[in-house]
Amino acid sequence: MRKYFLILLCFLYSCDIFETRSPEEPDQSPVVFLPATSVEVLMQNFLNSVKYKSLQNYSECFIGDGKFNFIPAQDAFATYQSIFQNWSFTDEQRSFKSIISAVSGENTIFLNFEKSQYQYISPDSIIYTANYEINLPVVQPLNLEKYNGKILLTISQTNDGTYKIVRWSDFQTSNDTIYPSWSILKARYYN
């Protein structure tokens, strides 16, 4: 018995099992999600969650709980009416999850807002409008998909003092028929 114990002890000692390991570096994730105590912080969280493909952070930007409403661009609704008929917060998450899984490797999604404006309707409700451009580096086929349009977000302050997106209206830009809208992107990757 003692012989087996010595063999086991020699084996364990030779495997460096009792050695301390080097400490790991802290997580250096580029995704920073701050409590959305202002609409500006909410919009930065939204941009970062799309760019760095963070489903959890993306979901935190929306009201959820059956209160979220998405109104697709007219061309997308005409083509994908069955998908958009009863669009819910769960559908929003499902579509975004599919989009980020289609992006190749460590690539990020390019999202840019231009001509952005805030319209304050009431102390706790704001409308954000902007023209957008999305470049999506997808795996199959290996290319870059581009989407353009106009976004109109209704943002409300919740009971805990943070801001969330309550309603999202998407529009195809009238002068750009080459690139589809964000609604088409959502429908293409809805599965």
Secondary structure by P-SEA (a helix, b strand, c coil): caaaaaaaaaaaaaacccccccccccccccccccccccaaaaaaaaaaaaaaccaaaaaaaccccccbbbbccaaaaaacccccccccaaaaaaaaaaaaaaccccbbbbbbbcbbbbbbccccbbbbbbbbbbbbbcccccbbbbbbbbbbbbbbbcccccccccbbbbbccccccccccaaaaaaaacc
